[in-house]
């Protein structure tokens, strides 16, 4: 009996000491896998082998609040929704715009920020001066992004769309004059222009859009994410994270 009591006491002590880390039914509920494309600075990108950025930090804040450990899985952008719908990932967060087409496959949380689609061109070139000029141009986009979706409507007017797995590859094609313009989200566009001398962003924005987190249709996590996201907005955490990466 003494041996049994000693074993029970030892187990209780171990459970108490480990509670903050793993549980014995304690604070952490397990892992949540986030699908992303880590080539979209400042929202998600690699730094020293780690995936960082606005989305990575907001996702971690949500998971911390809900008691989950965040795991980030890097993949091609156009594979994210498939990963979520198949259950390979629990949610997708990759500077993803809410669209009616995407709503057919996944559910979205409330928006956590707004963004602009911008047009990058080579400085000194005048073939593309506005969005209307895209109708007769060769346009580079990242496959599966809203930039891809938006400019696809110009194909009927004669536009030629070149699709790339990474935004950086589309911009490289622009610098090599293989495309006349690139359509991509404004914040990554700023980074690409900084890194590629001789390119510029047109002043006229192409489209305005809302970013949100996508989850499997009917997922019980959607309501939990919305509650956590609201709290993080209300206490200023989301704004603080965004301001850290995007200077006013």
Secondary structure by P-SEA (a helix, b strand, c coil): caaaaaaaaaaaaaaaaacccccccccccbbbbbbbcccccccbbbcccccccaaaaaaaaaaaaabbbbbbbbccccaaaaaaaacccccccccccccaaaaaccccccccbbbbbbbbbccccccccccccccccbbbbccccaaaaaaccccccbbbbbbbccaaaaaaaaaacccccccccaaaaaaaaaacccbbbbccccccbbbbbbccccccaaaaaaaaaaaaaaaaaaaaaaaacccc
